[in-house]
Amino acid sequence: MFFKLYNALMTFQLMMNSILQNLLNKFCLIYFNNILIFFNSILNHQKHLQIILSILKKHKLYTKSNKCIVEMKILKFCKYIMRQDTLQLISIKILVIKN
């Protein structure tokens, strides 16, 4: 028997928001099936990563190591380019808005 799972991404995001609610906007963001962990030093990044992974493990949630990218200097996320000191809109989005 087959079934369809509706609103899976939104359900996952709501679950992750409740599990990680104390950490949201301090050093992590959740967008659908992505967890973004931001940092100002490598040591903080490793510590934050350990905190989040331990919380996920506590709730029996696991990550696939081949899907994880750590210690990135530049990141394209949603419609933004994030760098260490700046956040900027992707230029193609600006052109669409202008026109």
C-alpha positions, -999 to 999 in steps of 0.1 A, spaced: 0 0 0 13 34 -9 6 68 7 16 104 1 32 125 28 19 160 25 36 191 40 67 170 50 91 199 47 69 222 68 63 195 94 100 189 96 107 226 100 81 229 128 96 199 146 131 214 142 119 248 154 105 232 186 136 210 192 161 238 187 140 268 198 165 279 225 193 281 199 174 297 170 189 331 159 217 327 184 238 305 162 215 285 140 186 290 115 163 264 101 148 267 66 128 236 55 153 208 56 184 229 61 201 237 94 224 266 91 249 270 119 268 303 119 299 313 139 325 339 145 354 315 151 362 279 143 362 269 180 327 283 184 316 266 152 328 232 165 311 238 199 278 248 182 280 219 159 284 195 188 255 211 207 232 207 178 242 172 169 238 161 205 203 176 206 194 158 173 207 125 187 187 130 219 156 132 197 167 102 175 174 124 145 205 118 125 223 136 96 239 121 66 276 130 66 276 133 28 249 160 30 268 181 56 291 210 47 311 225 75 333 256 79 323 274 48 336 309 43 310 319 16 275 304 15 246 308 -10 215 304 12 180 311 -1 184 344 -20 215 356 -1 252 353 -3 267 352 32 302 360 39 321 364 72 312 400 76 284 407 51 250 395 39 241 404 4 212 397 -20 221 376 -51 224 402 -79 200 384 -102 172 388 -76 179 426 -75 176 428 -113 143 410 -112 130 434 -85 142 465 -104 126 454 -137 
